[in-house]
Structure formats: C-alpha cells, structure tokens
Amino acid sequence: MLHPIYKYCRFIFYIALITNLVACKTVAVLPTKAPVENVNLKKLTQQIDGKYPSFKNFRSRLRVTYNDGKREQQLTVNLRMQPKQKIWLSATMLIPIAKLMLTPKEVQFYEKFQKTFFEGDVQFLNQQFKTAFTFEEVEKLFLGAPMADLKKTTWTTINHPKYYVLTPKEQQRGFQPTFFIDPSTFLLEEQRFYIAETGAILSIKYPEHQKIESQTLPKIIQISLLEGQQLTTLKLEFIRSDFPSEITFPFAIPNGYKKIEIVR
C-alpha cells in the first residue's frame, strides 16, 4: 500500500499531466464580450501566451483548503518560485509541518508528524503514478496558464456562449485537455483534463485574478479531481504575493527522519 503522502502526491501529479500544442505569428484577435465565430486560432493562442507573467522571483502566502468528502483540512502554505528552476512550498498549521522542493529533475519532501522524507527524480515519480508530469506544467498551474505548450499541436474550438473553448484535434498522450478562455481578457478561466486510462476528470478553475506590479496572476485557484464517485477538492487562496529582487529556498531534511521507499 502506498504511504498516505503519495495519495496527496498522486492528486497533485494529476494536475501536471498534459501537453503539446500550436505555432503562431502576429496578434490581431481583439478583446470582445463574447467569443468570435471562426476566430483565428494561431493569433488567439498568441494572445493567451502573451498573458504569461514574466518575473525573476515570486513568493506568496496561501490559504489552502483540502476536502476529500470525509474530512476538510485548512493550512497555510508559503510558496516561492524561480521560473524554470525551483518551486518551494512550506506548510504550517500553527507550527511548520512539511516542506517540498521541486526542481526540473528532483523532488524532495519531508513532514514532521511521522518524521518521514522522500527524495527522488521526477521521472521515477512519473513511472509510479503513470503520469507525464513536468516541472514547467506545475509552474503553469500556479501562474494561471494552460498546462501545455501552445506551439506544438493543432487546436479546434467548441462553441460556447461565454468562453473560447480550445481542445486539441488529437488526444495528447492519453490526456484530453480543454481550455476555457475569457474573450475579454484572454485569461484562462478553467483547464479541464480527461484522463483516459483511469476515466478521471481533473478541473482547475481560476475564478478570480489579481494585479501585482502590472502582472496578472490568480487570486484563487479551485482544483477538483473526480475519480468514479470520489471527489477531491483543493482551494488555493493567494493572501499576499510579491516579486522580491532576492529570494532564498531553505531546505534541509532533519536528522533522524525515515526515508519513504516506493517499490518499483
């Protein structure tokens, strides 16, 4: 049986499973209150890419609420990021309880309740959880961007009265993504994934955004994973965020902690 922490990891890793999409050139799709029929998809995807925030360092304090239908837990999480390099999370419930460090090649984690830790490469975790997760896709989750490269596949649109709804013409590595784009801002409102192997449906919604030093970032992220009759939800509320000129990523596994082993 997998250690309980991997049930949470599995839920988070599902978030990162997706990708490969379109090429583009000039921008000429204008903001409108409702989606435009027969929109130029190359130009639309460039507008979407243009909303991706640019920064050197990012940090935020988050209020996180986890609910699996049996129990609800709330904790505070400190998030720090350097684009394409590091994602650092520190969770507290009055006192620090866990830390996670993610880089493009490695995952490190420890928790203080059972005094356990894990160290491993990203590819190994992908093999365990049957995912295709990448560091950049997790980064995009926090930044409110499509968890895909919008330059490598052909899109098609689905008629919708409120949003531009984009989905690839061909299934992507077993995961079918659908992106809901606000036509007035070109911001991502929801990304939804059908996971063919398990039949699970992952939804990531961005109901509220915020401006931070001219950059647009999520204010609230609502994540839900439906597996059969089991619904698990995670709500992230960004309480305080900024772009510091300097940032640190303190991480050291305490002495005496037991390593979590996953059988290959």
C-alpha positions, -999 to +999 in steps of 0.1 A: +000+000+000+013+035-008+022+057+020-006+083+027+015+112+014+015+096-020-023+098-022-018+136-020+011+135-044-010+115-068-037+141-067-011+169-073+007+150-100-026+145-120-026+183-122+006+182-142-002+155-168-007+172-201+008+188-233+019+196-268+001+222-289+004+252-318+026+277-337+017+314-341+028+348-355+011+382-354-015+393-329-048+406-343-076+390-321-093+418-302-109+416-268-147+411-270-175+404-246-185+372-263-164+347-284-160+355-320-170+328-345-143+314-368-116+331-347-080+328-360-066+301-336-030+309-342-035+345-332-057+336-303-031+313-288-005+341-291-028+364-272-031+337-245+007+332-244+011+370-241-006+369-207+021+347-192+037+366-163+074+375-165+094+377-133+127+368-117+114+357-083+079+351-069+066+345-034+032+342-019+013+332+013-016+308+005-046+297+025-052+261+013-083+240+020-083+203+012-116+183+011-120+146+002-156+142+012-146+126+045-126+154+061-117+190+055-083+205+064-071+240+062-035+251+064-012+280+054+014+274+027+043+297+018+052+295-019+084+306-036+093+302-072+121+309-096+109+303-132+121+270-147+144+264-117+127+259-083+093+256-066+094+257-028+064+250-005+063+252+033+031+242+051+021+252+086-007+245+110+002+270+137+037+253+135+057+242+104+046+207+094+061+200+060+083+213+032+086+204-005+113+214-030+107+207-067+132+213-095+131+201-131+149+169-122+143+163-085+115+161-058+124+165-021+098+163+007+096+159+044+069+160+070+071+164+108+041+143+120+056+109+112+091+122+107+095+109+071+110+122+040+113+114+003+140+122-023+137+111-059+138+121-095+108+134-114+108+106-139+107+080-112+075+096-097+060+097-132+066+060-135+049+053-102+018+074-108+016+068-146+018+105-154+037+127-178+042+155-154+069+182-159+082+209-137+070+236-161+034+223-161+033+226-123+047+261-126+019+270-150-007+257-126+003+283-100+006+311-126-029+305-142-015+294-176-025+265-198-006+234-187+006+228-222+029+244-248+006+263-271+030+259-300+031+222-308-003+209-319-034+218-338-064+232-319-100+231-326-128+252-309-160+241-292-189+265-294-197+282-261-217+314-254-192+327-228-157+314-235-133+304-262-131+267-256-100+250-271-091+214-273-065+196-295-077+177-325-058+146-314-056+130-280-025+141-260-006+111-245-038+097-231-050+130-216-075+152-233-072+188-223-099+215-227-091+252-220-117+279-213-105+314-222-122+347-213-127+366-246-125+400-230-091+394-212-077+362-228-071+349-193-075+312-185-108+306-166-106+268-164-084+240-177-101+206-177-085+172-184-100+138-191-075+110-181-083+082-205-065+054-185-085+059-153-116+078-165-108+106-140-116+142-147-094+170-134-106+206-133-086+236-124-106+269-122-094+305-118-124+324-107-105+355-095-073+372-107-052+400-092-027+426-105+007+425-089+032+451-102+015+451-136+015+413-138-018+394-138-018+363-115-045+341-100-061+352-067-080+319-062-074+285-077-100+258-074-089+222-082-111+192-083-104+156-092-133+132-099-124+095-099-155+074-102-177+086-073-148+101-053-144+139-055-114+155-040-110+193-040-082+217-032-087+255-029-058+279-030-063+315-019-033+338-026-033+361+005-002+381-001+021+380-031+051+399-045+082+398-067+112+402-045+146+411-060+162+384-039+148+351-025+160+320-006+148+284-006+158+270+028+155+232+027+173+206+048+159+172+058+162+169+096+184+142+111+167+110+122+139+111+096+129+078+079+130+077+041+098+067+023+105+038+000+084+031-031+086-004-045+095-003-082 
